[in-house]
Amino acid sequence: MKELRKVLMVLGMGWAMVMFGEEVEEPRSWVRSPSSDVSVSYQPVLGAGN
């Protein structure tokens, strides 16, 4: 269940960044966090947004 929750949170953050495009530049730093599954989950969100 924790994994699902984490994925949903990442998707939500990605969606928020797509909606508020101006804000994307700064929060991008959290994508580079040590947890690789965060960045892996995040990239498809970017593709869907474009």
PyMOL commands that set and color helices and strands:
alter all, ss='L'
color gray80, all
select helices_A, chain A and resi 2-19+21-23+28-31+36-49
alter helices_A, ss='H'
color red, helices_A
deselect
rebuild
show_as cartoon
